[in-house]
């Protein structure tokens, strides 16, 4: 068979199936409607009508869908969804630290506005979050953390103007020691402040690995520290000097909790005797 192609002035396109193997065309191609006639020797011709606007919209829809899926996949890759997370025990350069901070009691998801404030005040400084409670064991309303900006680390001295600026905006200053070793992991990505989805992905990718790592090795790693840099989040869990990472506002609560635990333990011993 062969195909005859007619382009008549009536703005239609007709396809006929015949016995030879040549293609002939005639007429005008300014149409918006196509009539397709498929003819078999044993059957009558069948006509299918497809309008060009329909085809155009369908093609645009497919293109937009492909672009949307590609954009989502690229963004998730940019957020580090498929990043390889390595947990290890090592020394760290983060210590001693000078930190300007505010304390928060409540759901950890409420820290976002504080990090935004910190970034607006000191956009060139790394941000630090210290989380004292495990959300799986403590009620959301009682979760404690301190969030702030790293003013200096190691032998560097904080800039007086930056300290004054932070204290003027309600932040307090604390000096944190350098632990001998930490359990650490890094979650890479770029531009931390605009990329809140990356923080969400990091939390649900890294913390299960940190929990498995410490429990399998029976390590006492506390508290959890998150350092937000331009290229990712560095997770640190000190293996020593734990109490020195507790800011003054929470130290009394920590002592009170420890005392309550000892009293309960003593009471249970008396009951057994």
LINMO-V628488 format. One record per residue. N is the residue number from 1. RES is the residue in three letters. OMEGA is omega as a letter, one per 40 degrees, with the letter a starting at -180 (* if undefined). Layout:
N	RES	OMEGA
N	RES	OMEGA
//
This chain:
1	UNK	i
2	UNK	a
3	UNK	i
4	UNK	i
5	UNK	i
6	UNK	i
7	UNK	a
8	UNK	i
9	UNK	a
10	UNK	i
11	UNK	i
12	UNK	a
13	UNK	a
14	UNK	i
15	UNK	i
16	UNK	i
17	UNK	a
18	UNK	a
19	UNK	a
20	UNK	a
21	UNK	i
22	UNK	i
23	UNK	i
24	UNK	i
25	UNK	i
26	UNK	i
27	UNK	a
28	UNK	a
29	UNK	a
30	UNK	a
31	UNK	i
32	UNK	a
33	UNK	i
34	UNK	i
35	UNK	a
36	UNK	i
37	UNK	i
38	UNK	a
39	UNK	i
40	UNK	a
41	UNK	a
42	UNK	a
43	UNK	i
44	UNK	i
45	UNK	i
46	UNK	a
47	UNK	i
48	UNK	a
49	UNK	i
50	UNK	a
51	UNK	i
52	UNK	i
53	UNK	i
54	UNK	i
55	UNK	a
56	UNK	i
57	UNK	i
58	UNK	i
59	UNK	i
60	UNK	i
61	UNK	i
62	UNK	i
63	UNK	i
64	UNK	i
65	UNK	i
66	UNK	i
67	UNK	i
68	UNK	i
69	UNK	i
70	UNK	i
71	UNK	i
72	UNK	a
73	UNK	i
74	UNK	a
75	UNK	i
76	UNK	i
77	UNK	i
78	UNK	i
79	UNK	i
80	UNK	a
81	UNK	a
82	UNK	i
83	UNK	i
84	UNK	a
85	UNK	i
86	UNK	i
87	UNK	a
88	UNK	i
89	UNK	a
90	UNK	i
91	UNK	a
92	UNK	i
93	UNK	a
94	UNK	i
95	UNK	e
96	UNK	a
97	UNK	i
98	UNK	a
99	UNK	i
100	UNK	a
101	UNK	i
102	UNK	i
103	UNK	a
104	UNK	i
105	UNK	a
106	UNK	a
107	UNK	a
108	UNK	i
109	UNK	i
110	UNK	a
111	UNK	a
112	UNK	a
113	UNK	i
114	UNK	i
115	UNK	i
116	UNK	i
117	UNK	a
118	UNK	a
119	UNK	i
120	UNK	a
121	UNK	a
122	UNK	a
123	UNK	a
124	UNK	a
125	UNK	i
126	UNK	i
127	UNK	a
128	UNK	i
129	UNK	i
130	UNK	a
131	UNK	a
132	UNK	a
133	UNK	i
134	UNK	a
135	UNK	i
136	UNK	a
137	UNK	a
138	UNK	i
139	UNK	a
140	UNK	a
141	UNK	a
142	UNK	i
143	UNK	a
144	UNK	i
145	UNK	i
146	UNK	a
147	UNK	a
148	UNK	a
149	UNK	i
150	UNK	a
151	UNK	i
152	UNK	i
153	UNK	a
154	UNK	a
155	UNK	a
156	UNK	i
157	UNK	i
158	UNK	i
159	UNK	a
160	UNK	a
161	UNK	i
162	UNK	i
163	UNK	i
164	UNK	a
165	UNK	a
166	UNK	i
167	UNK	i
168	UNK	i
169	UNK	i
170	UNK	i
171	UNK	i
172	UNK	a
173	UNK	i
174	UNK	i
175	UNK	a
176	UNK	a
177	UNK	i
178	UNK	i
179	UNK	i
180	UNK	i
181	UNK	i
182	UNK	i
183	UNK	a
184	UNK	i
185	UNK	a
186	UNK	i
187	UNK	a
188	UNK	i
189	UNK	a
190	UNK	i
191	UNK	a
192	UNK	a
193	UNK	i
194	UNK	a
195	UNK	a
196	UNK	i
197	UNK	i
198	UNK	i
199	UNK	i
200	UNK	i
201	UNK	a
202	UNK	a
203	UNK	a
204	UNK	i
205	UNK	a
206	UNK	a
207	UNK	i
208	UNK	i
209	UNK	i
210	UNK	a
211	UNK	i
212	UNK	a
213	UNK	a
214	UNK	a
215	UNK	i
216	UNK	a
217	UNK	i
218	UNK	a
219	UNK	i
220	UNK	a
221	UNK	a
222	UNK	e
223	UNK	i
224	UNK	a
225	UNK	i
226	UNK	i
227	UNK	a
228	UNK	a
229	UNK	i
230	UNK	a
231	UNK	i
232	UNK	i
233	UNK	i
234	UNK	i
235	UNK	a
236	UNK	i
237	UNK	a
238	UNK	i
239	UNK	i
240	UNK	i
241	UNK	a
242	UNK	a
243	UNK	a
244	UNK	i
245	UNK	i
246	UNK	a
247	UNK	a
248	UNK	a
249	UNK	a
250	UNK	a
251	UNK	i
252	UNK	i
253	UNK	a
254	UNK	i
255	UNK	i
256	UNK	i
257	UNK	i
258	UNK	i
259	UNK	i
260	UNK	i
261	UNK	i
262	UNK	i
263	UNK	i
264	UNK	a
265	UNK	i
266	UNK	a
267	UNK	i
268	UNK	i
269	UNK	i
270	UNK	a
271	UNK	a
272	UNK	i
273	UNK	*
//
